[in-house]
Amino acid sequence: MNPTIELLKSHRSIRQFTDRKIPDALLRELIRAGQAAATSSHVQAYSVIHVKNPANRETLAELAGGQAYVASASDFLVFCADMKRPTEASERTGANVVRGMTEQLLVASIDTALMAQNVAVAAESEGLGICYIGGIRNNPRAVSDLLRLPEHVYPVFGMCLGYPAVEPDLKPRLPVEAILKVDTYTDDSEQVAAFDEAMQAYYGRRRGGNKDSNWSRNLEPLFDSKLRAHMREFLVERGFEMK
C-alpha cells in the first residue's frame, strides 16, 4: 500500500502533547496545504483563527466543555465557515447578492471541513498529532464574541495541533461493507452488530478494560442529550437564514 493511504488509515485523535512548539513556517505550510483542498466553485468559503493568546485559549477550553488540551496543545485553530468574504467580493462587482440561503450554509460548512481535513493530513505527515474540537459549538455565541467573528461567519470546529506525547491504539472503523453500497441503499444491520462486538473488545482493551460499551451505545448522547438545539437560532442570527 502506498504511504499516503497508510498515513490516512493510521489517524488517531491526540489529546496529550509534548512541550515542543510547531515552527511558524510549518504552520503556514499546513494552512497552505489546507487551501489546496477542493472548494465549491472556487468560493473558498472559510477562515481560520489561530488562537495564540493564552487567556483566550483557556476560555475556549472551558467553552468547549472543559477540554484542557485546547489550552495545552502547541497550537489551536478555529475553522470558520465564511460567507462574508465571497458575498462581499461579488457585491463589489455590482452583483445583486442574495444572502442567507441554505445552500450557502452547506457550501461554507463543506468547504471548511474539506480544508481542515487537508490541514490534518498535512500535519500528520509531518509527525504532528491533531484533535478536532466539535465542542466549540457548545457555546457558539461566546466563541464568536471572543474571536470577533462578523455576520455571515460561524465557528464550525476547532483543532488542536502539536507533537504527540502518547500513541493511542487505532480505533476501529465500520467495515467497508457497511459503508460501500452498490447501486442502491441496502441494510447494514448485520455489519453494525459485528462492529459493536469489535468495539466492545476494543474498549475492553483500552483504559484497563473498565469501559463496558460499544459503538451503538456510544451514539446515545448524540441523539438524546448532545443535540445542540441552539445551533439553528444561532446560525440565523449569524445571517445563515436557511431560506
C-alpha positions in Angstrom: 0.0 0.0 0.0 1.3 3.5 -0.8 2.5 5.8 2.1 -0.4 8.3 1.7 -3.1 5.6 2.1 -1.2 4.2 5.1 -1.0 7.6 6.7 -4.7 8.2 6.2 -5.5 4.8 7.8 -3.3 5.5 10.8 -5.2 8.6 12.0 -5.7 8.9 15.8 -7.0 11.7 17.9 -4.2 13.1 20.1 -5.1 14.8 23.4 -1.7 14.8 25.1 1.2 16.8 23.6 4.8 17.5 24.4 6.1 21.0 25.1 7.7 21.2 21.7 6.3 24.1 19.6 5.3 23.9 16.0 7.5 26.3 13.9 5.5 29.2 12.4 6.8 28.4 8.9 5.4 24.8 9.2 2.1 26.0 10.5 1.8 28.3 7.5 2.6 25.4 5.2 -0.2 23.4 6.8 -2.7 26.2 6.1 -1.5 26.4 2.6 -2.0 22.7 2.2 -5.5 23.2 3.6 -6.2 25.8 0.9 -5.3 23.2 -1.8 -8.4 21.2 -0.9 -11.4 21.0 -3.2 -13.7 24.0 -2.9 -17.1 24.6 -4.4 -16.9 26.8 -7.4 -13.6 28.2 -6.1 -15.5 30.1 -3.4 -13.0 29.2 -0.6 -15.7 29.9 2.0 -13.6 29.6 5.1 -11.4 31.5 7.5 -9.1 30.1 10.2 -8.5 31.8 13.5 -5.1 30.9 15.0 -5.7 31.4 18.7 -2.4 32.4 20.3 -3.5 34.4 23.4 -3.1 32.1 26.4 -6.1 33.6 28.2 -8.3 33.1 25.2 -7.1 29.5 24.8 -8.1 28.8 28.4 -11.5 30.4 27.8 -12.1 28.3 24.7 -11.1 25.2 26.6 -13.9 25.9 29.1 -16.4 26.9 26.4 -15.7 23.6 24.6 -16.7 21.6 27.6 -13.6 21.7 29.8 -11.2 20.2 27.3 -7.9 21.1 28.7 -5.8 20.1 25.7 -7.3 23.1 23.8 -5.1 25.2 26.1 -2.1 22.8 26.3 -1.6 21.9 22.7 1.2 23.7 20.8 -1.4 25.5 18.6 -5.1 25.8 18.4 -7.1 26.7 15.3 -10.8 27.6 14.9 -12.1 26.8 11.5 -14.9 29.1 10.4 -17.4 28.9 7.6 -17.1 32.3 6.0 -19.7 33.6 3.5 -18.8 37.2 4.3 -15.7 37.4 2.1 -17.2 35.8 -1.1 -20.5 37.6 -0.9 -18.9 41.0 -0.4 -16.4 40.3 -3.2 -19.3 39.5 -5.5 -21.2 42.6 -4.4 -18.3 44.8 -5.2 -18.6 43.8 -8.8 -22.1 45.0 -8.9 -23.8 41.7 -8.5 -27.3 41.5 -6.9 -26.2 39.3 -4.0 -28.7 37.2 -2.1 -27.7 36.1 1.4 -28.9 33.6 3.9 -29.6 30.7 1.5 -29.3 27.1 2.9 -27.0 26.2 0.0 -24.6 28.9 1.1 -24.5 27.4 4.6 -23.8 24.0 3.1 -21.1 25.3 0.8 -19.3 27.1 3.5 -19.5 24.3 6.0 -18.4 21.7 3.5 -15.6 23.9 2.2 -14.4 24.4 5.8 -14.4 20.7 6.6 -12.5 19.8 3.4 -9.9 22.5 4.1 -9.5 21.3 7.7 -9.0 17.7 6.8 -6.2 18.7 4.4 -4.6 20.5 7.3 -5.0 17.4 9.5 -3.4 15.1 6.9 -0.6 17.5 6.2 0.1 17.8 10.0 0.2 14.1 10.5 2.5 13.7 7.5 5.0 15.9 9.5 4.7 13.8 12.6 2.2 16.0 14.4 -1.0 14.9 16.1 -4.3 16.6 15.9 -7.7 16.5 17.6 -10.9 18.1 16.2 -12.9 20.0 18.8 -16.6 20.0 18.0 -17.3 21.3 21.5 -16.7 24.8 20.0 -20.4 24.6 19.0 -21.4 24.1 22.7 -21.2 27.9 23.1 -21.0 29.3 19.6 -22.1 32.8 20.6 -19.5 33.2 23.2 -16.8 31.8 20.9 -17.9 34.2 18.1 -17.8 37.1 20.5 -14.3 36.1 21.8 -13.0 35.8 18.2 -14.9 38.8 17.0 -16.5 36.9 14.2 -18.7 39.1 11.9 -22.0 38.3 10.4 -22.1 35.5 7.9 -19.2 33.8 9.6 -19.6 31.0 12.2 -17.2 28.6 14.0 -17.6 25.1 12.8 -15.0 23.3 15.0 -11.5 23.7 16.5 -8.4 21.7 16.0 -5.6 21.1 18.5 -2.1 20.6 16.9 1.1 19.5 18.5 3.8 16.8 18.8 2.2 13.7 20.4 3.1 12.7 23.9 1.2 9.4 23.5 0.5 6.9 20.8 -3.1 5.6 21.4 -4.5 2.5 19.9 -6.0 2.8 16.5 -9.8 3.0 16.9 -11.7 0.5 14.7 -14.0 1.8 11.9 -17.1 0.3 10.5 -16.4 -2.4 7.9 -16.3 -1.2 4.3 -19.2 -3.5 3.5 -21.4 -1.3 5.8 -20.4 1.9 4.1 -19.9 1.0 0.4 -23.2 0.1 -1.2 -23.7 -0.9 -4.8 -26.4 0.8 -6.9 -29.0 1.2 -4.1 -29.0 1.7 -0.3 -29.0 -1.7 1.4 -29.5 -2.9 5.0 -26.3 -2.9 7.1 -27.6 -4.1 10.5 -25.5 -7.3 10.4 -22.3 -5.4 9.8 -23.3 -3.0 12.6 -23.8 -5.9 15.0 -20.4 -7.3 14.2 -18.8 -3.9 14.6 -20.5 -3.5 18.0 -18.7 -6.7 19.1 -15.4 -5.3 17.7 -15.8 -2.0 19.6 -16.8 -3.9 22.8 -13.5 -5.7 22.6 -11.6 -2.5 21.8 -13.0 -0.7 24.8 -12.2 -3.8 26.9 -8.5 -3.5 25.9 -8.4 0.3 26.4 -8.1 2.1 29.7 -7.5 -1.1 31.6 -10.7 -2.6 30.3 -13.0 -0.6 32.5 -15.3 0.7 29.8 -18.2 -1.6 29.0 -19.7 -0.2 25.8 -19.9 -0.5 22.0 -20.4 1.7 19.0 -24.3 1.8 19.1 -24.4 2.6 22.8 -21.9 5.3 22.4 -24.2 7.1 20.0 -26.9 7.6 22.5 -26.0 11.0 23.8 -25.6 12.3 20.3 -29.3 11.7 19.6 -30.5 12.2 23.1 -28.8 15.0 25.1 -26.0 16.5 23.0 -28.3 17.8 20.3 -27.1 21.5 20.5 -30.6 22.7 19.8 -29.3 26.3 20.0 -27.5 25.9 16.6 -30.4 26.8 14.3 -31.2 30.0 16.1 -27.5 30.9 16.3 -27.0 30.3 12.6 -30.0 32.5 11.7 -28.5 35.2 14.0 -25.3 35.0 12.1 -27.0 35.6 8.8 -27.4 32.0 7.7 -31.2 32.2 7.5 -31.5 28.8 5.6 -34.0 30.2 3.1 
